[in-house]
Amino acid sequence: MKAAENESNVSVTVKLDAIDSDRLTALAALKNQSLQVLLNEAVHNYLLKEEARQAFINEAKASWEGYVQTGQHITLNEFDAWVDSLQTKPDQPMPVCHKSY
């Protein structure tokens, strides 16, 4: 995870409690890596996880808004049946959304 040559690096100060600092130092020694490498990796992984989480939340909100506006949905039973069908028919399309009557 090296910065591209045309990218600049930015220094950030992180204050850790003594226990976490000791754990990080011990892990760096075990992996024969610098603290900077471990911290960069940790921040990178955290950002990926949180960005994916936020994208999931945004998609869920958009889905809910779409349902509220249109009433279009599939039932849990329809979803379960579709998921079960994927074992034997992996290309099976999702059920078509519909309104309740």
N, C-alpha and C positions, 0 to 999 in steps of 0.2 A: 504494500500500500504506500508507494512513494508518490510524492507530489510530482506532477508533470513539470518539466523544466521551466515552462513559462508561467507557472503558478507560484505565488508567493506563500510562504509559510507565516503563520501568525502565532505569536506566543500567548499562552493563556496560563494563568496561575490557578492551580487547583489546591485547595486546602483539604487534606484528608486527616481523619483522626489517626492516632498513633497505631491502633490495631490494623486498620486498613492499609496504612502506609507500610507497616511491617509485612503484611500479607503480600502486598504488591511487590515489595523488594524481594521477598523470598521466591515468589513466582517468577520474577524476572531472572533471578539467579538459576532457578531450575530449568528455565527455558533457554538460558544463555542469550537473553535479549535485554535491551535497555528498557528502563522505565518508560521512556518516550514512545518506544515501539508498542509496548503494552497499552499505554494510555491512548495512543492514536487508534489502535485496534478496538479498544473498548468504546471509544467515542463513535467511531465509524459504525460498529455493530449496533450501538444504542440508537443512532440516527436512523439507520435502516429499519430497525424494529418499530420505532415511534412513527416514522413516515408511513410505513405499511399500516400501522394501527390507525393513524389519522385518515388514510385513504379508505380503509374499511368503514370507519365511522361516517365519513362523508358519503360513501356509497350507500350505506344503510339509511342515512337521512334522506338522500335523493330517492331511494326506493319507497320510503314511507311517504314522502311528499307526492310521488307518482301515484301511490295507492289512494291517498286522500283525495287527490284531484280526479282520478279516473275510476276508482273502485276496482280496477283490474288486479287480479291476484291468482295464485294457485293455492290449493289447500295443502295442509301438511300431508294428508294421505296421498295426494297426487305427487307431491315431492318425494315421499318415501318410496312410492311405487316406481318412480323414475330412477331414483338412486339404485334400487334393487335391480332394475332392468339393465343397468350399466355393466353388471357382471357378465351378462351373456350378450348384450348388444351395446358395446362401448360408444357407438356413434348415435345412439338413440337421442333424438332431440328432446329438450325440456318440454314439459307440458305447456300448452298455449294458455296464456293468461285469460281470465274471463271475469265477469261480474257475478255476484251472488244474486239470485232472484228470489 
